Amino acid sequence: MSYHAQWLSKIEDSANPTEYQAFVERYYTLEKDAYDQIFTAGQDTIQGKASEMARSLGFGKDMVVYLGFLDGINSCLQEELDLESVEDDTELALKIDFEKLYWKMHEVKADWLYSLESWDNVLSSERRNELAKSYRQSKIVRHEKVGRNDPCPCGSGKKYKACCGKNA
């Protein structure tokens, strides 16, 4: 079974809530430390063998948890990885799109990640504020009210008041 398949199995297995909670908390701690290290270095590309990268980012020899980290960042890479094929000796090149990553962290409500001070090394606070504002605005539902004399939105060609609006 691949490391990625093991990760998916582990993260979906909540049969023992105490064990599951400890696993998730450990993952979040390692994830936060890894991102902090990446942002502090300020490099948008990280390369090397998967096992060496896992150790250098603080995951030690726990490749299953490291694959969880890669699963989380994968959609924010300029070239996504085939996670099922990642083994210890797999050569990886992680070219990170930091703006997309910042957006994604807001999307999953990972405030412990998007509030890291080390973001200053890769995105200015002004740019992060712009991205956060843009994210919030993208989640606002806008609904135009149909006026009585406007064409009916159902496409009948009639005025709204004479069509769908007469029952409203």
MOSULTA-V878834 format. One record per backbone hydrogen bond with DSSP energy under -1.0 kcal/mol. CO is the residue of the C=O (numbers start at 0). NH is the residue of the N-H. If there is no record, write none. Layout:
CO | NH
CO | NH
//
This chain:
1 | 5
2 | 6
3 | 7
4 | 8
5 | 9
6 | 10
7 | 11
11 | 13
15 | 19
16 | 20
17 | 21
18 | 22
19 | 23
20 | 24
21 | 25
22 | 26
23 | 27
24 | 28
25 | 29
26 | 30
27 | 31
28 | 32
29 | 33
30 | 34
31 | 35
32 | 36
33 | 37
34 | 38
35 | 39
36 | 40
37 | 41
43 | 95
45 | 93
47 | 91
48 | 52
49 | 53
50 | 54
51 | 55
52 | 56
53 | 58
54 | 57
58 | 61
60 | 62
61 | 65
62 | 66
63 | 67
64 | 68
65 | 69
66 | 70
67 | 71
68 | 72
69 | 73
72 | 75
73 | 76
75 | 96
80 | 82
81 | 84
82 | 85
86 | 89
87 | 50
89 | 49
91 | 47
93 | 45
94 | 77
96 | 100
97 | 101
98 | 102
99 | 103
100 | 104
101 | 105
102 | 106
103 | 107
104 | 109
105 | 108
108 | 110
109 | 112
109 | 113
110 | 114
112 | 115
115 | 118
116 | 119
117 | 120
118 | 121
118 | 122
123 | 127
124 | 128
125 | 129
126 | 130
127 | 131
128 | 132
129 | 133
130 | 134
131 | 135
132 | 136
133 | 137
136 | 139
146 | 149
147 | 160
149 | 159
151 | 154
157 | 151
159 | 162
159 | 164
//
